[in-house]
Amino acid sequence: MNYRLFIGILLLAGFMSCHSSKKGNAPEKEGTPETNVMVDPVKVYSDSIAMDSTRSDLYLMRAKGYLANEQVSAAMIDVNKAISLKPNQVDPYMLLADIYYMLGDEANISNALTRATEIDPMDARPLVKLGELNLLQQNFNLSAAYIDKALKINPYNPQAYFLKGMYFMVATQDTASAVKNFQYAYEQDNRFYDPVEQICRIYAVQEPPYALDYIRSVQKNFPDNANARYELALYLQEHGEPEEALKHYDTLLMAQPENPIVLYNMGYTNFVYLRNNEVALKYFEQALSVNPDYLDALFNRGRVLEQMGNYHDASEVYKEVLKRRPNYQLAIDAVNRIQNQAEE
C-alpha cells in the first residue's frame, strides 16, 4: 500500500489546537533537580487568583493549564470569567475558539474568532484561524480571503503561508503554488516542519529528479522528527533502496517498538522488495499483535503464507479478512486464485 496518497483536508485537523505549529521533536535538555521539578500551573494560578480575583490574565493562564490537562469544562469557566473581567481582549477569544474546537462546536469556533477580529481588526491571528476553519469546512473562497487578509496585515506569517499552500493543494490541486507557499512558510520559520513534510509528499508523488535529495535534506534538518525519518524511509523503500529504508525503520522502532505502521512497512519491504518471506511474516505478525484490526497487515500475512506454499493457511487468512471487510477486493481475488489453483 502506498501511504503517499494525500489525505487532503484531514491533514489540517490538528492545527486548530493550542499547539498548531509543530516545530519538530527535539529532545529536552536535562537540568538540575531544581529545574526539573514539575510545577502545576493550575495550582500556581489558583493561588494567585486567591490573592487577587480581579485579574483577567490569571484566569486566562489557568484556563490554558486546564486545557493542557484536557479539563475542558474548567477551562471554559475560566475563559468566560476572563472575558467578563476584560471583554475587549483578543487572547481570551482565541483560547475560547480552541476550547470549542475540542468540543467539536464549529459554529462557536467561528463566533469566537469573529468576535476577536471585531475587537482588533489588525490582529492577524484570528483571521488565520478563520482561514483554517473554513478550509476544514471546504469553504475554499472564504478561506482564501481570510488567509490573504491576514498576510496583508502581517506578511511574516508562516502559519498563514502553510494554510495557503494547503488551500492550493486541496482546493485547486495546484501543487506548484502549494510548494511555493510551503517554501515561504519554511523560510519564515525553519523550525516549522509541516510545510516541508507536505513538499516531501508532493515530491514523492511527482518524483522530480531532486526528490530524494530534498527528502534527505529535510530529515537532516529535523533529525529528531519521526515523521521526517519515516518520509525518507518510505521514499527509499519505494525507489530501490530497501536496505537503507530498513535502517531508518529500525531507528524508528528503537524509539517506538510497537509502532504498527513501521512494523508493517518493514514486513512489506522484506516481502515485496527483498523477497525475505520469513522475516516479512514476523513483522506482519508483530504489527497484528499490536493492532489486531490492521487488515492490510493481515492480508499481507496471507500473501506471505501463499508465497511460501502454505495455501490452506493463506486461504483461511484471506477469509478472515473478508469476514471483517467483505468488500476487500484483493482478498476476494486471492481466495478465488487459490480455489482455481486447487481445481486445476
VENUR-V764405 format. One record per backbone hydrogen bond with DSSP energy under -0.5 kcal/mol. NH is the residue of the N-H (numbers start at 0). CO is the residue of the C=O. If there is no record, write none. Layout:
NH;CO
NH;CO
This chain:
2;0
4;1
9;6
10;7
11;8
12;9
14;11
15;12
16;13
19;16
21;19
25;23
35;31
36;33
40;38
43;39
44;40
45;41
46;42
47;43
48;44
49;45
50;46
51;47
54;51
55;53
57;54
58;54
59;55
60;56
61;57
62;58
63;59
64;60
65;61
66;62
67;63
68;64
69;66
70;65
71;69
74;70
75;71
76;72
77;73
78;74
79;75
80;76
81;77
82;78
83;79
84;80
85;81
88;85
92;88
92;89
93;89
94;90
95;91
96;92
97;93
98;94
99;95
100;96
101;97
102;98
103;99
103;100
104;99
105;103
108;104
109;105
110;106
111;107
112;108
113;109
114;110
115;111
116;112
117;113
118;114
119;115
122;119
123;121
126;122
127;123
128;124
129;125
130;126
131;127
132;128
133;129
134;130
135;131
136;132
137;134
138;133
139;137
142;138
143;139
144;140
145;141
146;142
147;143
148;144
149;145
150;146
151;147
152;148
153;149
156;154
160;156
161;157
162;158
163;159
164;160
165;161
166;162
167;163
168;164
169;165
170;166
171;166
171;167
172;167
173;167
174;172
177;173
178;174
179;175
180;176
181;177
182;178
183;179
184;180
185;181
186;182
187;183
188;184
191;188
192;21
192;190
193;21
195;191
196;192
197;193
198;194
199;195
200;196
201;197
202;198
203;199
204;200
205;201
206;202
210;207
213;209
214;210
215;211
216;212
217;213
218;214
219;215
220;216
221;217
222;219
224;221
225;223
228;224
229;225
230;226
231;227
232;228
233;229
234;230
235;231
236;232
237;233
238;234
238;235
239;236
240;235
244;240
245;241
246;242
247;243
248;244
249;245
250;246
251;247
252;248
253;249
254;250
255;251
258;255
259;257
262;258
263;259
264;260
265;261
266;262
267;263
268;264
269;265
270;266
271;267
272;267
272;268
273;268
275;269
276;274
279;275
280;276
281;277
282;278
283;279
284;280
285;281
286;282
287;283
288;284
289;285
290;286
293;290
294;292
297;293
298;294
299;295
300;296
301;297
302;298
303;299
304;300
305;301
306;302
307;303
308;305
309;304
310;308
313;309
314;310
315;311
316;312
317;313
318;314
319;315
320;316
321;317
322;318
323;319
324;320
327;324
328;326
330;327
331;327
332;328
333;329
334;330
335;331
336;332
337;333
338;334
339;335
340;336
341;337
342;338
343;339
